[in-house]
């Protein structure tokens, strides 16, 4: 399937694996790229330029297809070595960078001068327009359904995607609620040139996370995510568990007086315990409402093959019959 996204990134299928903390390692990125999509290494999970360089090298040993590195720009008293991370990305010849978080304008010149394509994650039309204006090549439009940080506007994709299509000249992909061929066809009907999946890729055999995490997604329904940290204007969609329940009780009790320090036990440093040790009640972890559509744990290759086959069947048979 050819779209503006497949042509922009040199991939076979218009499917992107988004950056995910302590999930986006070389194993998953390579599996997605080998299956014809665009795999993504999560840069800040590696932390240092040296570790990121090693992870990129590992990925190159597993695939000769294009893959991306995610860089999330966060406010911090001790920010990561972003220039060092970018230097390693450039030196390694990584063709695509997925940016997220704060405005990446400061770092775009170095990436663009190196010929790297940049796709920026946006949760609103206004942010998508801004990404276009500063020179991003594409955007990932994240609807309210998405796992992680959906922004503060609460606009679902059935509204957000066609609004983005009305305003943008650069191509965009749909993120949030994406799971199968139906998702892909629907997203493209609303103006997207492909889709970005996070939660769905965690529940695959190739994802280097604990089996407990994968089974938690399979066993969840669309009713099992919660929105936390709303009063901190840092809303995050997570899968419900005991730690999330505790956190939400604190939010309810403290109201506008809530501070990050009040919930640090539930949100800080919990990803290694959950993703690698399978300690599912250790804290809050990002998960999309799309968990309600995830019923199995296939290989990445089978997942992408099934998505493309289902999309092809919908386009050629069902829609043409109408």
Number of C-alpha atoms within 10 A of each C-alpha: 11 13 16 17 24 20 12 13 21 19 23 19 23 25 28 29 26 27 28 22 20 19 26 29 27 26 20 25 33 31 23 29 28 21 22 22 28 28 31 30 32 26 31 24 20 19 14 16 21 12 16 24 19 14 19 24 13 15 24 18 11 15 18 11 20 23 29 30 28 26 22 21 16 12 10 7 6 6 9 17 13 18 12 14 23 22 17 20 24 20 11 13 14 20 19 26 23 24 24 19 15 13 17 19 13 8 13 19 14 14 18 15 9 16 14 21 20 25 25 26 27 25 27 22 21 12 16 23 18 15 24 19 13 14 17 22 22 25 29 26 28 28 26 26 23 28 29 25 23 25 20 14 10 13 18 17 23 13 11 20 26 17 15 25 17 10 12 19 12 19 21 29 27 31 32 28 29 26 24 21 22 18 20 25 21 17 23 19 12 19 19 27 23 27 29 28 24 26 28 27 28 27 26 21 18 19 23 18 23 17 18 16 20 23 16 15 26 18 14 20 17 15 12 17 25 21 19 21 18 15 15 14 10 14 17 24 25 23 27 20 18 14 19 24 16 14 22 17 12 15 21 12 11 13 13 11 10 16 15 11 9 13 19 13 15 19 17 12 12 18 22 16 15 21 22 16 15 18 16 21 16 21 27 27 26 21 27 29 26 24 26 18 17 22 15 16 21 15 18 26 19 13 21 22 16 15 21 21 14 18 20 16 15 16 15 11 11 10 9 9 8 5
